[in-house]
Amino acid sequence: MTRIYRILALIIGMALCASNLIGQTNAVKEIAREKGLELIQKIEKEYPNVHGEVEEYLNAYPQSPLADHIKFSYAVYCFNQGNYSAAGEQLELTNPRSLSRIQQQEYKFKLGYCQFRSGDNQEAKNTFSKIPYGKYRAAAMYYLGYINYMEHNFSGAIPLFEEAGTDAKFAESCKYYILESKFMLKDYNYVTSTGKGVFQQLGNNYKTQAARILSESYFAQNLPDEAQYYYELYALNAEKITEKDNFYSGMIAYTLKNYREAINSFEKVATPADSIGQSALYHMGQCYIQLKNKHKALESFRLAAQGNFDGGIKEDAFFNYAKLSFDIGKNIAPFEEYLAKFPASNAKWDEIHNYMGTAFLMGQEYEKAIAALGKIRTPQKQTARHLQKASFLRGLQLAESNSY
């Protein structure tokens, strides 16, 4: 009997201990619950310096049912403060399954945005793609479209902007990015046909650049007057006029045959040190030709021929420089240099010697005319007539000087 009593006493003791432990555990859980709810309220009210309290709570109660809610609330707090790095870290530590459905949508969007801000675009795209519905769907599609836009996947960006644009918060931005994406895809007809209406709906943040896009689209469709109109709107509000802007302005004026205005724009970027400058010098030369200023044209072509960025411009500039050198001073050295620099240009060989022969003939330098015309490899009927005339007149010169 004594042994039985001892066993019963032991069982009763163990039960009392277990009861005490359960009581203590429940008390700890209740404390953790109360502190957790209090901390969540502080975070949501954006109390300053809550980081320490969050860290202290999670260290003290790592198994608390409120741990993930606290991590998520703190992540939202950091997100609202613009600290996307800290927000992303907390979201990565949070188990989204412990959150409500609405919170899960917010979790995915804010995690994707933090990944986007940290430069991890691929992860951001994956995260945004997992938001099929709800209040964050439009925002997710907007940033998903924007990432595609930044990666120059304009075809992929357009449908995403179209969906996001149904939300008023993103309507203006999406209209602009769709317009620019179409422009980058060289769909100039779309830009000019819809751009006027879009332009009127945009605010100043997008309007200036939209004017530039419209201008270039009209120019690409050979509508320089409209291109000039929208370029002037762009230039009026642009923070800075770039080298490309000045060159483009010059090209519009050149197309409109406003040669002096074109020269004013080209002069701002004219240098053989880069491709834009080389092209500007070449077109300046063309402008001066139209204005009958051969000396200025010669200098522009000479400098353009020094650039090594566009082979076609370099060769044609040198050819024009050589022609002008001959016109102004009958200097044939540039022609000889041209033929040495561009030996593959056989078509120019006959053109050059025909040009020189004709010029010498008109200048009554018949001996030089005969020498030049005689070098033509594929003579035409006109060449034969010029050579016959030069030979006859040279014969008369010799006869008059008794050089029989």
HELIX and SHEET records of a PDB file:
HELIX    1   1 THR A    2  GLU A   44  1                                  43    
HELIX    2   2 HIS A   51  ALA A   60  1                                  10    
HELIX    3   3 ALA A   67  ASN A   80  1                                  14    
HELIX    4   4 TYR A   84  LEU A   93  1                                  10    
HELIX    5   5 PRO A   96  SER A   98  5                                   3    
HELIX    6   6 ARG A  101  ARG A  117  1                                  17    
HELIX    7   7 ASN A  121  PHE A  128  1                                   8    
HELIX    8   8 ARG A  137  MET A  150  1                                  14    
HELIX    9   9 PHE A  154  ALA A  164  1                                  11    
HELIX   10  10 ALA A  171  MET A  184  1                                  14    
HELIX   11  11 TYR A  188  GLN A  201  1                                  14    
HELIX   12  12 ASN A  204  ALA A  220  1                                  17    
HELIX   13  13 PRO A  224  ASN A  237  1                                  14    
HELIX   14  14 GLU A  243  THR A  255  1                                  13    
HELIX   15  15 TYR A  259  PHE A  266  1                                   8    
HELIX   16  16 SER A  275  GLN A  290  1                                  16    
HELIX   17  17 LYS A  294  ALA A  304  1                                  11    
HELIX   18  18 GLY A  311  GLY A  329  1                                  19    
HELIX   19  19 ALA A  333  LYS A  341  1                                   9    
HELIX   20  20 ASN A  346  MET A  362  1                                  17    
HELIX   21  21 TYR A  366  LEU A  373  1                                   8    
HELIX   22  22 LYS A  381  GLU A  400  1                                  20    
END                                                                             
